[in-house]
Amino acid sequence: MRRTGYLAAGLGALLVSGAAAAGSYEFVPAPQIDLNRVYRVDTVTGEVTSCQYGLREGTVGSVGLTVCYGSGEGAGAQAPSQYGLVASRHTREAGVFRVNYRTGEMSICYVQLQKEAVVCTAQANPGTPPEDPAPASPAPGRAGPSATPPQGGRP
């Protein structure tokens, strides 16, 4: 009897872990008030996709169709974590924020129509400055830092 109990417990744990690996999703509408787009994020992998209503060309009075966009650059699976979507309150914004609830990182995701895919910016954490590959140049008409080391002697 005891072995049966262990076997049942092990099988139950396997089923639960398999269900978690299957993924769960969160859905958020785009904040743009004249856009019928909804974003979806896999809450474990962070992969973002989107769907919206579309009209069938050449038909009158048709039901229409669902137009979906797969994950493109930056919108694919990330390191496993706990992801969600947050829509801003900006009524003309078509994108949403992908947030990592464990690390605090965020990225902006939106549909890039030319590529017919959802794309996302690189994840960033508000606690760290973004990487800047080149130093900022001085404003026009202003002198930048001098390359000449300080000279000793009289002023």
C-alpha positions in Angstrom: 0.0 0.0 0.0 2.8 2.4 0.8 4.4 2.1 -2.6 1.0 2.8 -4.3 0.8 6.0 -2.2 4.3 7.1 -3.3 3.5 6.3 -6.9 0.3 8.3 -6.8 2.0 11.2 -5.2 4.8 11.1 -7.8 2.3 10.9 -10.7 0.3 13.8 -9.3 3.5 15.9 -9.0 4.4 15.0 -12.6 0.9 16.1 -13.8 1.1 19.4 -12.0 4.6 20.2 -13.3 3.5 19.3 -16.8 0.5 21.6 -16.5 2.8 24.5 -15.4 5.2 23.8 -18.3 2.3 23.9 -20.7 2.1 27.7 -20.0 -0.6 30.0 -18.9 -1.4 33.3 -20.5 -2.4 36.8 -19.6 -4.3 39.0 -22.1 -4.3 42.9 -22.2 -6.0 45.2 -24.7 -3.9 47.9 -26.4 -4.7 51.2 -24.8 -5.3 53.0 -28.1 -9.1 53.7 -28.0 -9.7 53.2 -31.7 -7.8 49.9 -32.0 -9.3 46.5 -31.4 -6.0 44.7 -30.6 -5.3 42.3 -27.7 -1.9 41.2 -26.6 -1.1 37.8 -25.1 2.0 36.9 -23.0 3.1 33.5 -21.8 3.5 34.1 -18.1 6.4 31.7 -17.8 8.4 32.4 -21.0 7.5 36.0 -21.7 6.7 35.3 -25.4 4.3 38.0 -26.7 1.8 37.7 -29.5 -1.2 39.7 -30.6 -4.6 39.4 -32.4 -7.1 41.9 -33.7 -10.3 42.0 -35.7 -9.9 42.4 -39.5 -12.3 42.9 -42.4 -12.5 40.4 -45.3 -11.7 42.2 -48.5 -14.3 42.2 -51.3 -17.2 41.1 -49.2 -20.1 43.2 -47.8 -21.7 42.4 -44.5 -19.3 39.6 -43.7 -18.4 38.5 -40.2 -14.7 39.4 -40.7 -11.7 37.5 -39.4 -9.2 37.3 -36.6 -5.7 38.7 -37.7 -2.9 37.4 -35.5 0.7 38.4 -35.2 3.4 36.0 -34.0 6.4 36.9 -31.9 9.1 38.7 -33.8 12.4 40.4 -32.7 12.6 40.6 -28.9 9.1 39.2 -28.4 10.1 35.5 -28.3 10.7 33.4 -25.2 12.9 34.9 -22.5 14.5 33.3 -19.5 11.8 31.5 -17.5 10.3 33.8 -14.9 7.0 35.4 -14.0 5.8 37.8 -16.8 2.8 40.0 -17.3 1.5 42.8 -19.5 0.6 46.3 -18.5 -1.2 48.8 -20.8 -0.4 52.5 -20.2 -3.2 54.9 -19.9 -2.1 56.8 -23.1 -5.1 56.6 -25.4 -3.0 56.8 -28.6 -0.5 54.1 -27.6 -0.8 50.9 -29.6 1.8 49.0 -27.6 2.0 47.5 -24.1 4.7 46.9 -21.5 6.0 43.4 -20.9 7.0 43.2 -17.2 9.1 40.6 -15.3 7.5 40.5 -11.9 10.6 38.8 -10.4 13.4 41.1 -11.7 11.5 44.3 -12.3 12.7 44.4 -15.9 10.4 45.9 -18.5 10.2 46.2 -22.3 7.8 47.8 -24.8 6.0 45.5 -27.2 4.0 46.5 -30.3 2.9 45.2 -33.6 5.3 46.1 -36.4 3.0 46.0 -39.5 5.9 45.9 -42.0 7.2 42.6 -40.4 3.7 41.4 -39.5 4.9 40.5 -36.1 5.0 41.7 -32.5 8.4 43.1 -31.6 9.7 44.2 -28.2 12.5 46.4 -27.1 15.3 45.0 -25.0 14.4 44.4 -21.3 15.6 47.1 -19.0 15.5 47.6 -15.3 14.6 51.1 -14.0 17.3 50.5 -11.3 20.1 50.4 -13.9 20.9 53.0 -16.6 20.5 51.8 -20.2 23.6 50.8 -22.1 25.0 53.6 -24.2 27.6 52.4 -26.7 28.9 55.8 -27.5 29.5 58.8 -25.2 27.2 61.7 -25.6 28.6 64.4 -27.8 28.5 68.0 -26.6 25.8 70.3 -27.8 26.6 72.3 -30.9 28.7 75.4 -30.2 29.9 74.1 -26.9 33.3 72.8 -26.1 33.5 69.2 -25.1 36.0 67.8 -22.5 39.6 68.6 -23.3 41.9 65.9 -24.5 44.8 67.9 -23.3 45.9 67.0 -19.7 46.0 69.9 -17.2 49.3 71.9 -17.4 51.3 72.9 -14.4 52.5 76.4 -13.9 50.9 79.8 -13.9 47.3 80.4 -14.9 
